[in-house]
Amino acid sequence: MKSLRELTGIDDKFISIRCPVCARDIILDRCTYFNFKGPIKCSDLSHSHSLYVKIKDGRLSTPPQPIYFDDPDFKSPPIPVEILNDFKEAAICLGNNAPNACVVMCGRILERVTIDKNAKGNTLYDKIKNLYESGMISKTLYDAFTKVRVIRNVGAHYIPSVKIKDGEEKKIFDITKHIIEHVYILPLLTR
């Protein structure tokens, strides 16, 4: 009987992933990680990052993406501490393969941003619209806020036929980070 390697060209024991940050190889047990989506720790323990990977049928299906848990990588102090704490919690949810929790935390961040910017309205939809209509955010940023708000609702409310698409939580997390940067950091850089 032929081995898995002889039949498919796949080593039947290990998956090797190269860290895009430090270029070290991470060796995973193929049996354990045969169909896996989530965080793996970089083999260099001095780094404060993990890698978000998707493995399907024993093969890496997308390039590994770094996830920073301890430091959300913001260098500017004017971001309210509550928003930074929620962002760190969203990163933990993302890194622990909790997509619903991740997108809900991203929605919570947007709600905090709208409150911090004194947006008017009863709902998050109304507050986002108010920020746009008052000129505080651009059309592009309005669309980004709306995307996060809509996916947040998918994560927060159970509807049997609707769920978060594979990998969408990472996109929402990245969009949320860009929103924070545009609202709090970019205005300081353009003064």
Secondary structure by P-SEA (a helix, b strand, c coil): cccccccccccccbbbbbcccccbbbbcccccccccbbbbbccccccccccccccccccccccbbbbbccccccccccccaaaaaaaaaaaaaaaaccaaaaaaaaaaaaaaaaaaaccccccaaaaaaaaaaaccccaaaaaaaaaaaaaaaaacccccccccccaaaaaaaaaaaaaaaaacccccccc
